[in-house]
Amino acid sequence: MKNYNRLLEYFQQLDFDLTIKKTTAENNNFDCTIMINDQPIYVQMKNEIRPATLAAMHQLVPHDPTILVAANYITPNAKALLKTQKINYIDSFGNAYLDFDQLKIYVEKGNAKPITNSSNAIFTPAGAKLLFELLQKPDSVNTTYRALAEQCGIALGSVSKIMTALGNEGFLVKLNNKNAQLIKKEELLERWIPLINEKVLPNYKLDTFQFAKTKQSDWESTDETIQWAGEPAAAYLTNYLNPEQFSLFTNLAKTEIITKTGFLPNKNGNITIYKPFWKSDTNAIKTVPPLLIYAQLMYEGSPRNIETAKLVYNEFLQPNL
């Protein structure tokens, strides 16, 4: 009923006189089913939709007039993808693309904005760092807060606030007096992707570089004091992608990067270099953790990167989720 009432509020923003009814028909892949002009419509509800969100919504079928995606906020790029695939959508501001059998509506007001909750301690830069640890190692929810703070490089008080918020938001449940369990991990992952890319990585960016002494085709031979991320890391793990945009993480200073890798600073270069935001041994591992690789590929959003991201997800992430 909650999803249905929320959906009605979205339709009220359209200023069209529509007859919408709730039906008892159920489909486990969707959040609710409605009737519009006697046509059953299966609705998937989200708080926010980005291209990465769509890639993870496997129940969506292009050109299916019975499917509707509804969200508080849908990014412009996500709306463009939905329209390209002729998937119906509506948001809380009254933007809609509806191509049902007996109803055709397209409204683009263009000024909807994300709905944020500034009091939510989870989806903050500190929360993003803690989730990076918890999504990789769900059992670490039972680690001491002090150990989590040290591992993630955040304040002890922040860990306490975030863990409390995870419980309040239904992402963490108590099993007994000593142990808890992280749940709804796929939803956390979905919401973590824009968070880590927008609120954390920009603060750890060192500079943008270009290939110089090392040819782009020889990228794998670069000094081992770096960890590849994004496209090259995915290529290394899956042998499926030919990288075009490069990113990596290193603890090297900028002068050492130039000396050891042969890369040269260039604001228009295709190599973005970051400092690790987690405890990282760059001498031991060729790539950053698969979770971060997946997040970068999904956030970039091109079809080839999303396809590769799914390979990374299936092999490296799904067992923990």
N, C-alpha and C positions, 0 to 999 in steps of 0.2 A: 504493500500500500504506500509506503514511503516513496519508493521509486516512481510509482504512478502519479502521486500528488506532485512530485517535483517535475515530472514530465509535463503535466498539465500547466504548470507555471510557465514553462518554456513556450508552450503553444499560445498562451495568453499574450505573449509579447508580439505575436505575428499580426494581430489586428485583423484576423480572418475568422469568420464564423464557421467553425468546424465542429462536427459531431464526433466526439472521441469517447469510446467506451472501453472499460476494462473487461477483459475476457478471462475465463477460467482455463483457457488453453495454456499449456505449459511447454516450455522447451528449456532444458537444463543448461543450454549454452547461452541463454539470454536472461536479462534481469527482470523483464516483464513483457507481457503481450497485450496489445491494444487492438481495437477495431476502429478503422477510419473508413467511413462510407462502405461499411460491411466487408472491408478487406482486412484480414489479420496482419498485423505488423509486429515483428519481433524486435525488441529494443535492447540495446546494450548501453548501459549507463556508465559514465566516467566523470571524475571531477575535472580532469584536464586531458586534452588529447593533442599529442604531437606526432610527427611522422614515426618516431620510435614506438609510440603506443600502438599505432595502427599495425605495425609489423608484428607485434606480439598478439594481436587479436585475430586468432586463427579462424574464428567463426564467421568472419566477414567474407562474403562472396560477391565479387564484382557483378554489377548489372542485376542483382537480385532485388526486385521492387518490394520485397516483404521485410527487408532489414532496415533498421533505423539506428543510427549512432547519436546519442544525446549526451551533452556534457555542459558543465558550467562554462568552460572556455575551450575553444578549439583554435589552435594557432593557424595563421594564414596558410602556411605550407601544408598543414594537415588538411585544411579545407580544400586546397587545390588538388591534393592527392585523392581525396574522397570524390570530388567532382569528376576527376579523370577516370576513376573506376566506377562512376555512376552509383555510388553508395550514398544513401540518404543521410542527412545530418540536420541537427538543430542544436542551438546553444541557448544559454540563459539570457542572452541579450536580444534575441530575436533574429539572429542570422540563421538561415535555413536553406537547404537544398532538398526538396521533396519531389521525387519523381515516381509516385505511386501510379497504379493502373488508372485510378479515377481521380487523381489529384496531382496537379503540377504547380509547385510554388518555388520561386527562387528569390530570396531576400538577402542582401548583403549591406548591412549598415556600416560595417568596417571599423567600428570603434569599441568592440568588446575587448576587455582586458582580463588578465588572469585574476582569479579570486584567491587571495592569499589570507592566511591566518598568522599574523605576526607573533601571536602568543604560543604557537606550536613549536615546541623545542626540538622536535624531531628534524624538521626540514630546514636546517640551518647549516652553515659551513661545518660547525663542530659535529652536528648530527650526520652530515655526509661522511665525515671521516670515520665516525663510529660505525655507521652502517657498512662501510667498506670492509671493516673487520667482521661484523656480524653476518653479513651475507656470504662471506667466504667460509666462515667457521661458525655456523649457527650455535654450536654447543658452547661457544665463548660467552653466551649470555650468563652462564653460571660461573664465569671468572670473576675475581674480585674487581670492584670498580677501580681500584688503584692500578691494577695490572692493565686494565683496558685503557685508562687514561694515559699510561706510559706508552703502551703499544701504539695508540692512535695519535699521540701528541696533542691531546686536549686536556683541559682542566678537569680535576677530579669532580668539582661541582657540576660541570657540564655533563659528565657521564651520568651522574645521579638524576639530573633533570631529564635527560633524554630517555633513560631507562624507565623513569616514572611515566613520561609521556607515551612511550611505546605501550605500556600497560593500559593507560587510560584510553588510547586510541584503538585498542584491541589487537595489537601486533605482538604482544607478549602475554603469555598466560602462566600462572603459577601451577606447577604440578604438585608440589608439596612445600614444606617449610624451607627446603634447601635448594630446590631446582625449579627452573622455569623453562619455557619453550617458546622460541620465535615462530610465529605463524603468519599467514598471508604474506609469505616472502616474495611471491611474484609481484604483488601489488607494491611492496616496498621497493623492489628492484625497478619497477616501472617509474616510480616517483623519484627514485634516486638518480636516474640517468640525466635528466636536465639539471638536477641539483649539483652533481659533481662537475658537470661540464660548464655550468654558468657561475657557480658560487665558489668553487675551489680551484679548479685548474687555472683560471686567469691570474690568481694570486701567486701561483708557483711557476709562471712562465718566465723563462730567462731571456729568450730572444728568438728571432726567426733567422734561419741560416739557409745557405745554398750549398750544393755539392761543389767541390773544387778539385782537390787532389784526388779524392775518391770519386769515381764515376757513379752515377745513380744506379746503373745496372749492377755495380759491385757493392751495394749497400750492406750485404751480409758480412763483408770482410772488415767492417769498421771495428775500431778498438772495443775490447770487451768490458771497458769500464762504463758502458752505457746499457740501458735496457730499452729495447724497442717497444713502442706502443702503437695503437691505432692500426693503420693499414699494413705496415711492414711486419708488425707482430702477428697479425692475423695471417699474413702470407707465410710466415715462419711456422705457425702452428698448423695451418690447414693445407698449405701448398696449393691454394685455390685462387689467390688474389694476386694480381700484379700491381704493387703499390704505386700510387701517383703522388699522394700527399703523405709526408713522413712526420712522425712524432716520436720522441724518445725522452727518457728520464735519466738524469745523471746527477751525481754530487760534485762533478767537476766544475771548477770555476770557468768563466767564459774564455779566459786566455788558454786554459788547459784544453778546452773543447777544440779550439782552433789548432793547437799543437798536435793533439792526439788523434783527432778525426779528420783534419784537413777541411772541415766545414768553415765557411766564411759568413759573417753576419750579413744579412740582406733582408730588408723589411718586406720584400716581395718574394723571398725564397719559399721553397716548399718543404722546409724542415722546421718544425716547431719543437723547441727544447724546454723541458720543465725540470724543476727540482722535485724529488719525491716528497709527497705529503705524508708518507707512512715510513716505517722502519724498513729500509731496503738494503739488501746486499747486492750491489750492482756487479760485483765480481763473480757471483755464483749463478745467476740466472740470465738467460739471453733476452727474455721479454718481461714486461710487467705482468701482474696477475691477469688471468683471462677475464675476470670481472670488469676490469678497467678497459681492456681491449674491446669487449662487447659494448660497453657504455659509449665509447668514442665512436665506434662504427654505427651504432643505432642512432646516435645524436646527429651524425653527419647526414644520414638519411637517404643517400643515393641507393638505387636498387641493388647495385653490385655490392655495396657495403652491408646493406641489410641482409642480403642473401648469405654473405660470408659470416655475418654476426650470428645467424641462425646455426651455422655449423659450429661456431665456437660455443654457443649456448648448449646445443645438444650434447656435445662431447665433454665440456668442462664445467658447465654451470648447473644443468638440469638435475644431476644427482644430488646436489645440496638443496634444491628447491622443492 
